[in-house]
Every structure is written in structure tokens, then in C-alpha cells.
Amino acid sequence: MPIPVTILGATGLVGQVFCERLSGHPLFKIAGLVAGPESAGIPYGEAVQWRRPAPVPPEVAALRIAAAPERLSTPIAFSALSPEASARLEAPYANAGAWIFTNASAHRMDPDVPLVVPEINGDHLP
């Protein structure tokens, strides 16, 4: 059974890549999309200015975008948030028990945040 995940910053280009790569993934199912409050409630396919070569994956096109929740409803989030938003949102989500995979620089030097490049130090994952 696939693990439900949330994509934070889903409408930006990196968020679009997450949607593209995770759609149909055998281990993960996109269950939530988060973007700015101006997109909240709008189906992803209508809200996003899609910039990828393939069309918007049907798996996510009809999902409604949510504004940043107080708590995530999924155990895992892939974050494509801006550095400012990631600094504000990612730590509370992680402290509440979610696993956050991010490409933002906000927490790179935090001693409790592992920097993992799977091909090099994948053994650093718990």
C-alpha cells in the first residue's frame, strides 16, 4: 500500500517536478498539495502554470490545493518551499512527527537535520 505524501510548494517549478516524479510512484501516493493562500481550494490543474514538458499528471490535476495547514495529514512531505516559507513551516511539521524531504537551504546547517545524498551517504538515514 503506497504511503500518502504531501507536496509543499506544489505550484512552483520544483513542486511540479515533485508532482511529476511522484505521480504513479509505487511507494508513494500524492494525498495533499499545499501552495500559497491565493490557490487554496482551487483544483491543481486549474491553479498551476504548468512548465513541464508532459501534461499535468491526471493523479494530481483534480486535487484541491490547500493553504499551509497547522499540521500535515500525511506522514511524509516533499518540500519545494521558498527559504522563508521553509524556515517557518518545516520545523513545526517535523516536530509534530512528519518526515520532511526538502531542497531548501533554511535548515542545512542545523545539527539535527541530516543532509543526505543517497548515492553518497544513504546510510545516514535512520
Steps between C-alpha positions, in 0.01 A plus 500: 500500500655836399591754768293821480713812449450875479683726258575840653543782248325289237436773242862613459737336254666272757155409635396412145799267470398335829146453362636358176745262668267381776191445282457129458796426729481149646589609857322836529154638429452875475227573754548873554621806315591820681562840342439864580164613639404651163479146357317339792191307398580505128562173313871463430450472123329841496731677746842395373683668213644169384854530358595135456516331157234234575146603600387536863476145639133398521562368853551856626302715255174474695652520850408824673786710626511579870659795675771404747327301773591514867569124485560273204252221439769276350810347660731629226534828312719593207574869532561742217438804719693824479774542763277737698198268499712193572659673801151572636316175419732200474625484860148501654393224260809295584455563874145367467640175361499544121802412289588802288714462189605845387731668259486832688810637665330619819603201713814376327731589785271385782684226690181291531418511127683243289620604156459184297614429148384138462775402259765626742371470857168319485603310811443822700126446478358346819 
